[in-house]
């Protein structure tokens, strides 16, 4: 039986959520998993050698192997950005002033992360100071080393970005919903902030920031900061972010945007053509915010708004504080995919307020957030929906465990010598959430909720490591419940591959009925047209399709298509599942839709598995190459990187 994880939407999430953006995770996120994970072509032979050479060396807890910066000596504490968006040259041009704190008083060398930036000058109080650009690393960029005067507590770097900056996408009017104005958006996770700001690009370095952004007068700029929905559209916009955040949460978007409130603290920014449908789809966001506060403590970010991006956005969602970036592919018209919103909102507690210190510790962000997502969905939409989504998430996890190397099935993963984007899979999301669900079941939900509320309070606005969390568990739950929890079991969950024996396994009565229905149809006892689907939600449809046999006849597929119009479905998740089946079985009537699907959507979670499957035959690869070449100008650089190996 084949199973696809198709509901995940997070930078950020698995089946239903990411964040974060692997072929089985969405997130919010997710879909960050799709950027360069399972089946990715991003790992080079040199990287593999580096991994092998480091295999026997101990990982130093808290050391960020993906940053050149030296925050243990001089730490950046605040950024002041002054940038102009030049849509003609596709560059951000201006400067950033970095406030610094000397952790070692006698150290005058500041090291920043950059990627493909043109550094024009480095000054302190208007006077030039020495700086040097280091060697280029293909994954990490280039270190910028600055010699500061001994009395300096701030430094200004004037620079411009590359038109091909990995963290910035420039869209032409034709690539937007309105077709009249260009669009810009940034995507900084995991280490792409350095492609549009010279800074210490590590999640353990938290900064406050302010910004002045200049744009064409017809456009509106928004950031992961204080946005005023009533601001005058005059081509110059000012922002402040008073809470300290890691660099990967700095975000900017510019476009023909309008705002619509959804509640007292929630609203949505979108192009005019999408505004009403988005506001209707996500109208439960305020209720999600309220129930999360009641269970896990106060929301600490003032407002929670959504920004609906063009369809080229490579992930389901990105949890930028105060303003989550969201793919339009989850506007289904029936709220069936809003777990993405729950996931990105949950990051306001787990990820944004309490943050992983390094990318090895990503599960502290995504596992907690995925657990919270399930809980939010249950509180808003009921236990039956929770059970169905949990089953789909568990199937996604099983798929990744089957596909990944054992070292990549570990929560506290070893990423040394690898691109940090490789961390995104269902392991940090679904395995992390399953680990927390086991603790909940052992000590009781009420007790675990109290623990989480205190955890979010104790580590608010801090970046922590896996080892810090384990020590915290030792001092709290293991002491409180010595008869229910044990340290060895926790070590197994975090440091061993696979799903531990005896882990919780979700079940849904609704899916048992779907299994019976599918079997009856496959055996010929029931015709497709006679299957009662009026009460099916997207979850039933995905479970029905995802668990089909790998091989189906054209007659079978034509019968399904005739009965349910699957080739023309408007739900992007259901379409993805159906198109995967069509590719696996060379069902040609779906190929026109397949082509338009690939060229109109840039979300990796949806397109990458299709490219991968098409690439398995010469005919499929030729088809994929045609679609990819047409779509490439509108794809995000991460989407191009994730898929070009399948078509070339």
N, C-alpha and C positions, 0 to 999 in steps of 0.2 A: 504494500500500500504506500502511496506517496502522500506526503504531508507538507504543505507550505505554510510558513508563518506569514500571514498576510494582513493582520490587523494592526500590527505594531506600527506606531507612528511617532516615536519620539526622536536630539542631537544629540533626539534624543531619544526611540523606544521599541521594544519587542512587540509581540503580537499586536497589542493594542495601543502601544504608546510610542519621546528623545528627541527631545532630546536629541538630538543623537540618533538626529539620525541610520552586516552580514545579511545574507539573503533571507534570513528568517526574522529579522528584527526591524521594527520600524523605528519607535521611539522617537520618540519624540523626538533625537535624539532622534523617535527616537526617529531615525533612519540613518543616523550617523554610522550605524553599523554597516550600512551598504557601501560606505565610501570606499574602503579598501580592506574589507575583511575576508570572509570565506571565499576562496577562489580568486582572490585579488591578484593582480599582476604587479603590485607595487613593490613587493620584496625583491631586492636584487641579490645576486650571488654574494656580493660583498657583505650585505647585511646578514645573510645566513651564516657566513663565516664568522662575523662578529658575534652573533648569538652563540655559536658553537664555542668560540674562544672564551666567552664569559660564563658558560654554563656552570663551571666549577667554582666561580667566584661568588662570594656572598653578596646579596643585594644589600646596600646600605639604606636602611629605612629613612625616608624623608629626603634622600638625595634625588634631585630631579635630573635624570639622565637626558632630558630633552630640552635643556636650556643651557645657554652659555653664561647666564647671568650669575652674579656673585652677591646675592642678597644677604649672605651671612657676614659680609664685610661692609658693603654699602647697599642699603635697601631703598628702593623707590617707594614713596608713600602717597604721592598725589600727582596727577597729570593735569595740565592745562593745555587743551588742544585748540589750535586756530587753523582751520583748514578750509580750502575752497575746492569745490567739486567741479572739475573741468570735464564736461561730457564730450567735448571735441577731442581731447587728447586721452581721455579715459584715465585721468590721474587725480589723486587728492594731493593738493599742494599747500604747504604752509609750514607750521612748526609746532613743536610740543615742548613745554617747559615741565621738567620733572623735578619735584621736590624730593630730596633724599635725606636719609638718616644714616649716620655712620654707626654701624654695629661694632666696628673696630676703629677707634678714634684716629689712629695713625694711618689708616688706609686712605689713599687719595685716588685709587683706580676704580672706576665704575665700568662694569661690563653690561652691555645691553644686547638683546636679541634683535636681529633684523632679518628680513628676507627680501632681496631684490629692491631695496630702497636706494634712492639717489640722495646721499647725504651732502647737503650744500655747505653747511657750516655748523659748528658747535661753539656756543658762547656761554660765558658766565658774566652777568651784569654788563652785557654788550661787548665784552672783550673775548676774542677768540682764544680757545684753549686747545691743546693737542688732542688729536684723536686718531685712531687707526682701525681700519677694517681688516678683519682676519680672513682666513680661508673659508671658501664656500663649502658647506655640507649640503648634499642634495635634499635631505629631510629637514634639517634644522636651520638652514639659512647661514647667516654670517654674523659673527660676533662684532660688536662695535665697542672698542675700548677707549675710554675717555679719561684723561688725566685732569683731575679737579684741583683747583687751588685749595689749600688746607682749610680755608674759612668758608668755602662755598657750601651752601645748603640747597642750591637749585642750579639746573643747567638747562639750556635751551638748544634744541636740535632742529635746524631747518632742513626740510627734506621734501621729496615728492615720491609718490608710489609708482610702481611699474604698471603699465596698462594690463599686464598679465598677472597682477598680484593675486596670489592664491586665495586670499581672504576677501576679495572684492569682486563683485560681478556687475558689469555695466550692460544694461539692456537697451536695445533700440526701441523706439515707439512700437514697431511691429511686434515686438516680443512681449508686450504688455497687454492687459485686458482692454484698456481704452484706446490703444493704437495711436495716440496723439503725442504723448510725451515720453521721454526716456525714463529709466529707472535705475537706481543703484541700491545694492544692499551688501552688507558685509556678513561674513561667517567666520568667527575667530576660533572656535573650538576645532582641533585641540591646540595647535601651535601656529595658527594663522593670523593672530593679532599682530605679530611681528612683521607681517607683509604690508600693514598700513599704519603702524606706529612703531617707532623704535622704543623698546621698553623691556622690562624684565618679564618675559613671557612664560611665567611659571604659575601654576595654580596656588602655590604656597605664598606668592607675593600678592597681597591684597592692597588695592589703591582706591582712594576716592578720586573723582575727576570732575572737571568742568570743561565745557567746549563751546566754541563759537564756530558755526558751520555756515558757509556762504554757498548759495545755490542759485540757479536761474530763478527769476522771480515767480514763474508759474508753478514752481514745485515746492513741496513741503518736506522739511527734514524732521526726522524723529530719531531718538536714540534710546538706549537702555539707561534712561535717566529720567529726570523730571520733564514730562511733556505736557504742555498746556494746550488742551483741545481747542481753545478759543484764540490761539496765537494768530497774529496777522501774517498773511502770506506775503512777505516782503523781500525774500531772498537772503535774509540773515537771521539765524536762529541760535539761541543760547540755551545751554543745558547745564544742570548740576546733578551729580550723583554723590550724595552725602555719606552713604554707607560704603565701607571698603569692600571691593569686589575683586576677584581674580581677573586677569587680563582677558581670558577667553570669553568673558561676559560683556566686554565692551562691544557695542553694536551700533551701527548707523544705517539708516535707509533714507532714500530721497526719491520722491515720485509725486505723481498727481494723486494725492491722498486726501481723503475726507474722513471725518470721525462721526461715530454714532455711539451714544451711551447705551449700555446694557444694564446698568445698575448704578448704585451710589458710588462705587469704587471701580467699576469695570466698564470697558468700552472697547470698540474695535476701530482700527484704522484700515482703510482699504481703498483701492481704486473705486470710483463711483459705480462702475458696472457690477462690482461684487459686494458693495457695502450692505445693502439690505438683506441679501441672502445670508451673508456671514453673520450679521447681527441676530438674525432669526435662528440660525443653526446653533449659535453658541450662547443663546440667551440664558442658559442655566449656569453660566460662569460665576455670577454673583452668589448663587446658592452653593456652588462648589467651594467658593472662598469661605463662606460662612461656616459650613460644616467642618472644614479643615481647621479653621481657627478654634472651633469648639472642642475638637478632639486633640489637636497638637500644639495649641498655643497661638498667640497673636501673630497676624500677618505684619511684617516689619518693613514693608516697602512702599507704604502710602497707597498708590494705585496699582491695579493689575489690568493692563490693557493688552489687546492682541493686535498684531500687524499681519494682515493677509498679504503674502508676497505673490509675485507672478509664479506660474507653474514650473519655472526652471529651478526654483529653490530645491537644493539636493536632498533635503531632509523632510521629515514630517513636521517637526517643530524644533525650535531652539529656545531654551529657557532664559533668554536675556532678561535680567531683572526689570520689573515694572512694565516691560513690553515684550512679550513672547512673540517670536517670529513663527508664522504658521503657514503651511502649504495649503493652497486652495483645493487640493485633491481630497480633503476631508469634508468639504461642503457637499454632503450627500443628499440633503433635503429632508432627512428623517432622524438626525442626531445619532445615527448609528456608529459614527466614527469619532464621537466627542471624547472618547477616552484619551485621545491626544491632548485635549485641553486640560483634562484632569492631571495628566502627567506633567505637562509644562508648569501648571499651577503648583503641583506638589513640589517641584524643584525650588519653589520659593522658601521652603523649609529645608529640604535635603538636596544639597548641591549649591544653592546660592547663599543660604545662611550658614550651613555647615558644609564645607567643601573638601573634596579630596586634595591632599597635599601634592601628590604626583599622579601621573596617569596610570601607574601600577594600582593605585587605590581607587580607580574609577567606580568600582562596585559600591563604595560608600556613597557616591552620588546616585548611581542608577539603580542599584538594588533597593535602597531605601525608597527612592522615588517610585519605582515600579510597585513596591508593596503599598505605598500610600495611594497610588493610582487605583489599585484594586479596591482599596477601602473607600475612597471617595466615590467611585462608581457604584459600589454597593449601597452607600448611604443615600445617594441621589436616585438611583435607578432600580435598586432592589437586589435581593439575594440571588434570584434566578439568573439575572444578567451577569452578576459577579461570577457565578459558577461557570457559565459558558465561556466568559473571557479568560478565566483561570485555566480551563481545559485547553483552549487554543494556545495560551502562553506556555503551558507545560509541553505541548506538542512541539512548539518552536524550540524549546530548550532541548528536548530529546533529539531534534534534527541537528542542532549544533553539536551536541555531544557526539553524535554519530559522524559528523563531518570534520570536526576540528582535531588537530594534534592534541595529545594529552596535556602538554604544557599550556595550551591555550584554553583549557577547560578549568583552569585554576582561577579563583576569584582574585587573589593577590598575584597577578600575572607578572612574569618577567618580560619586560619590554626593551631591555637594553639592546642597543644595536638595531632597533627596528623603528619604523615610523609609528609615532604614537597613535595615529588614526587606526592602526591595526587592533587596538584594544576593543573596538566596538563590535560586539556580538551579543548573542542572547545570554552569554555567561554572566557578565556583570549585571544585566537587567533581570532576567528570569531566575537564574540560579541564586543571585543575591536576594531577590524577593522571596524565593522558596525557603532559603535559610531563615529569614526573619519570620516567615509564616510558621516554621517549625517551632521557633522560640515562643511565638504567640500561643500556639496550641499547647505547649508544655506548661506555660505559666499562667495562661488565661489572657483573653483579649484586654480586659480592663487593666490588668497589671502591666501588660506590654504597652498599652497606650500611655499609661502614666510614665513608664520608662522613656518612651520616645519623646514625650513632652519635655521631660527633664533633660534629656540628651540634647535636644535642639536648643534649650536654654543654656546649658553649660558650655556648649561649643559655638554659640552664636557669633558669626562673623570671624570664624577661625577656619584654618585649613588643617586637616588632621590626616594622619597616616593610619593604615591598617593596624599597626602595632599600638597606636594610641587607642584605637577603638577596642582592641582586645584587652588592654589594661583597664579600660573603663568598664568593660563587661566583668572583669575579675573583681573590681571594686564594688560593683552594683549587683547585677542579677545573679552572678555565681555565688555571691555571699547570701543574697536573699533567698535563693531557691536551690540550695546545694543538693537537694533530693530530686530535683527535676532537670537540672542542667549540668553538663560536665565539660571541662576544659578540653578534653581529648576530642570529643565530638565537634566542638567549635573549631579546633585545629583542622579536623578532617574537612569540614565544610569550606574553610578558607584556603587551605594549602594543598588539598588533594584534588585530582581531576575527577570529572564525572559527577553524577548525582549520588550522594551517599545512600546506602541501603537503608530503607525505612523512612525515607523522606516523604513528606506529605504528597499525595497524588490526588489532584482535584478531579471531581466527577460531576456530570450533569445529566439528569434524567432526560432532558430535552435532546441531548446528543445520542442517547441510547435509542431513542425513537428514530433519529436520523439514520443511524446505522442500519436499523431494520428496514427503513424505507429504501436506502441505497441498495441493500442486498436483494430486496424484492424486485427492484427495477433491473438490476444486473442479471438476475435469474430469469427475467421475462415474465414474472408473475404479475407485475404492475407496469402499465404503460406510463411514460413520463407525463403525458397530458392528464393522467388521472391522479397524480400525486397532489395532495392538498398542501399548497405552499402559502396560502393567504396569510397565515399567522407567523410565517418565518421572518426572522430578522436577519440582518447581515451575518450574524454569528452562525445561524443554521445553514445559510447558503455557503459560507466559507467551509464549514465542517463537512457539508455534503460534497462539495467539489474537491476539497483538499485531500480527502481520503478515498478518492477514486483509485482503481487499479491504474498502473502506469500505462497500460496498453488498452485502448478502446477502439472499436471499429468506427469507420466513418458513419455507418448507419446509427450507431449509438449516439455519436456526437450530433448528427443531424436531428435525431429525435429530441435530444435535450434542447438544442438550439431552437427548434420549431416550437417546442412547448413553452420555453421560458425566455426566448429572445436574448440569450446570454451574450451574443456577439454585439448587441446594441445596448447593453445595460449601461446606465449612467453612473453606477457606483464603481469608482475606480478600483476598489479592493476586489470586488466580485469580478470585474473585468480582468484584473490581473490573474486571478485564479483560473478563469476560463481560458485566457490566452495562453497560459502555461500549458494547459491540457491540449490546446489546439496545436502548439508548437511540438509538443512531445509526440503527437499523433499525426502531424502534417495535415491538419484539417484546413484545407485551403479556403473555404468560405469565410473564415475568420481573419484571413491575412490582410485584407484591406484595413480592417479595424486595427489589427496589430500594428501596421505601418503608421497609421495616424496616431495611435497611442504612443508609440516610441518617439515620434517627432514633436508631440505636443506636451509631453510631461518630462521634467528633468529630475524627478524624485528617484533617487537611487534604489530605494527599496522596491519600487515598482518596475524600473526598467532593467536593472542589472541582472536579475534572474532570467529575464527574457533574452537578453543578449547572450548570456552564458549558455542557455539551452540552444539558441539558434546556432551558436558557433560549433556545435557538435557535428554538423553535416556541411558539406561544401555548399549545397544550395541554401541552407539556412544562413551560413556565414555571409554569402553574397547578398542575401536579403538584408541581413543586419547591417552590413557595411553601407548599403544604400541609405537606409534609415538613419544610421549614425552620422553620415556625412551631411545629410540635410539638417539634422537636429543639432549638430555640433556647435554652430555659431550661437545657439541659444542655451546650450548646456552650461552649467557651472563648471569651473575647472576641476572640481572634485569628481563630478559625474563623468567628465571626459577621461580623467585619470583612471577611474574605476572600470571603464568599459572599453577603452581603446584597444586593450590587449585581446579582446574577444573578436574584434572585427579586422584586425591587421594580421 
